[in-house]
Amino acid sequence: MKLFLHRIASPIGVILLVTDSQHRVRALDFEDYEPRMRSLLATHYGHYDLQPATEPSSAEPALQRYFAGELDALKDIEVATNGTDFQHRVWAALRQIPPARMTTYGKLALQLGEHNGAARAVGSANATNPIAIIVPCHRVVGADGKLTGFAGGLERKAWLLGHERAEAGDPETLRLPGF
């Protein structure tokens, strides 16, 4: 599989955006987590050929608009990734969480029709999400409301949630215990 690597500056570090020949996003991670991203690509696709992109991604302007405060800018970006049926269900549900809103792993499991004990399975699917920010795994928190488990680091998760809260203009939209 031939993939293309774009490097995009952002307020929270250089973003690594991976697209395919059809311009669909296959991965989004941060430069300091490149080994993790490459490992996820290998997990999802086996052998892949990752080449530097020679032209900008169509997702780049949407990412820039998101960071500039247009929180809905990412909703129409086309993504594609391999995964189990359950992972795909979780990732699709993540894209339905509105900007500046949070849910818990348990609530997401119940929303998917799973029992409350499936929170760990949802957390595992969340952890293997190869497309951060666009598939907004940062909007899922622990049952106690604390920030947990963001592959880009909890500081970035707090920044993303704070950014969305500030841009939504409603200080009550998000509550960030401990941050």
Residue, then its C-alpha position, 0 to 999 in steps of 0.5 A: m500500500k502506497l501512503f503519503l506523509h504530510r507534515i503540518a505545523s499546529p499549535i500543539g506540535v507538528i502533525l503527521l498526516v498520512t493519506d492514500s492515493q485517493h486523498r483519504v486520511r489513513a493516520l494522524d499523529f504527532e511528530d514526537y509519536e512517529p514510531r507509534m504511528r508507524s506501528l499502527l500503520a503496520t498493524h492496520y496494513g501490514h506492509y506499506d510504503l510511506q513516502p513524503a507527500t509532494e502536494p498538500s493534503s485536502a485535509e490541511p485547510a480543514l485542520q488549519r480552520y479547526f485550530a483557528g476556531e472553526l470546530d466543525a471544519l473536520k467533520d467532512i474529511e474522508v477517512a479510511t482505515n483497517g480495523t475490526d468491526f467493533q473498532h470501526r463502530v467505536w471510531a464512527a461513534l467518536r466522529q458523532i461526538p460534537p466538538a466541545r462535548m465529552t463522554t466516557y468510555g462506559k457511556l460510549a459502550l452503552q451508546l453502541g449497545e454494549h454492556n457497561g463492562a465493555a468500557r475497557a473494549v471501547g478504551s482499547a479501540n480508542a487507543t488504537n485509533p490511528i486518526a487523532i483529532i479528526v476521529p476525536c478520541h480526545r473527547v472521551v474521558g474516564a468515568d470519574g471525568k478525569l483525562t485519561g489515555f490520549a496517545g498524543g499525551l494528556e497535555r495535548k488532550a487538555w489543550l484540545l478540549g480547552h480549545e474546543r471549550a473556548e471556541a464554543g464560547d460556553p465555559e460550562t460546555l466542558r469541565l476539565p477536572g484536574f486541569 
